């Protein structure tokens, strides 16, 4: 039985026995209850007699499945199954085969999580959809609502700031992980691709996975580690020459889970992949302690007392319905490295059982370490061979030693050679857009032959190789960078330095940070119109502190200095070509002028972080955004009215079609072929109109969702203006 990725959950629906719930194609959820098969009578559930397999009919495309209890302290009453669809949200009592509540969610339910949020008293199930977050209590009443920046892909509840209250972690399609303290944003963490999954770990850490194959762990705002699945193909020839070919991996994470598999008291991060692989990594460094493969892509990972033997086990489910399980090592066995019993693969409903064993010692940790040491050994042998070739060549050419020309050919450079880097802003040309120039130069007559840059969020696959032809090489190399978002970027460089005649080069490794607001050019006098939008607030800080913030977060040719009692500085946003001005009086009154509310919000958030301001009262006025908001609200009203009209017309057509079917069948039974033919022709025409109406209604609904998304984004940007 096929299983949809990220739609696997384990729940105790009768309060005692574990069951596995998985979404399948065709708008159904199958429930595997090996220890407590139930008789099914009516309702949404379908099953044969006293079967361990039952099917829950949703009759809609399913987007999310989780299970949990509204009473976390006493779960004897059983867990509830929660199912999200693109338009609705269902809370279902599996044990009694009844709906707990059924809610319409206009923004969809792409991701679900259950638990207590912040200081809110009631346990809620929170649904994330099209830029919105909704929370429902056990009675189906809405107790929480807020907006976020883009379509929600994943949700998790974590005590992010160690205040003994859960914060809501939201991963969305705009590459950002947002942390909500109830309805206020506590932190924003920028990543390099769509956030697919989030999972809670020990000590209030959380893991994440991205669409580009990246997996990592955060501890509060700090990223402890990350790995990215990609292929780097290279050819090595002698003398030492490297030809790199970077190929993006086709595999991506399909499931993420945390579980203490090795019994050390700390959760490991378990990742399932689209190629069927799954691996277990430590929370602090991401070291692989176990890996295995399924026959098909991993659909979901859960844990629980599934064998009813008192021991928690880890269960891996594939998209084809294959299951593999692993028992947790006991602490005493973990310290001695004893193998762990596990569960052999089985297919729910296929007559398979559970038993057998799987050894955690098959993790091959020693083999992984041996492989790394072997790689290091090969690199060192290659370097040693290079030195031996140099020495051999020097003796063959001239016994007394190498001359100056020979030294250049063998790549020997002066010992005091250094590499300088600088960053400048370019407004671009008609063919090249605005960008930042990274200039790499040497301190003497040596040349820069090639450079490799590793950076997040700028290059595809996060890497760029600059290797100009020989006629264009020199002491200086310029590389264009195109940041598409405002966030600080660490540039890690490997620079190949030598002479034009060299066949071997020295590699310099260095790092440089690109400031957050690097795509804003400092301007003194400008013909740009003054922005109509502005935001004002008051802070109790010296102007010198603000000047320090400006120098750290903007890309300036030289440090900015404020000579007068007031601060006044102007920039041009190179992406939009609009003006951005920042003024501050000696009394601490700050005004930011820009027509882009998002830019103003980023400036305020960055400034508050720098000055450790937790609460800031602001006054904002953005006429263009307000006009846009008014137009969006008008469109929303129009689409709502059109949708209701179309729905009413479809209902009328449906009733007419029912009558025509009855009339046509009556005419057929009476042998009135002429009337039967007429009724069926009318039926055909009405059905055609019904299909066309559905297409119009579907288009209208899509446009309505786009308007609601824009509306939620404006609300989100306005919310970020608060400190």
Secondary structure, DSSP 4 states (H G I P E B T S, - for coil): ----TT-EEEE-TTSSS-EEEEEETTTEEEEE-SS------SSSEE-SSS-SEEEEE--S-EEEEEEE-S-SS--TT--EEEEEESSEEEEEETTTTEEEEEEE-TT--SEEEEE--TT-SS-EEEEE-EEEEEEE-TTS-EEEEEEEEEEEEEEEEE-TTSSSS-EEEEEETTSEEEEEETTEEEEEEE-SS-EEEEEE-GGG-EEEEETTSEEEEEETTEEEEEEE-EEEEEEEETTTEEEEEEEE-S--EEEEEEE--SSSSSPEEEEEETTSEEEEE-TTT--EEEEEE-SS-EEEEEEE-TTSSS--EEEEEETTSEEEEEEPPPHHHHHHT----EEEEEETTTT--------GGGG-HHHHHHHHHHHHHHHHHHHHHHHHHHHHHHHHH-TT---HHHHHHTT---TT--EEEEEEEE---SSS-SEEEEEEEESSS-EEEEEEEE-TTTSGGGEEEE---GGG-BSEEEEEE---SSS-EEEEEEEEEE-TT-SS-EEEEEEEEEPTBTTEEEESS--SPPPS-EEEEE----HHHHHHHHHHHB--SS-----SSSEEEEEEETTT--EEEEEE-TT-EEEEE-S-HHHHHHHHHHHHHHHT-S---EEEE-HHHHHHHHHHHHHHHHHHHHHHHHHHHHHHHHHHHHHHHHHHHHHHHHT-HHHHHHHHHHHHHHHHHHHHHHHHHHHHHHHHHHHHHHHHHHHHHHHHT--
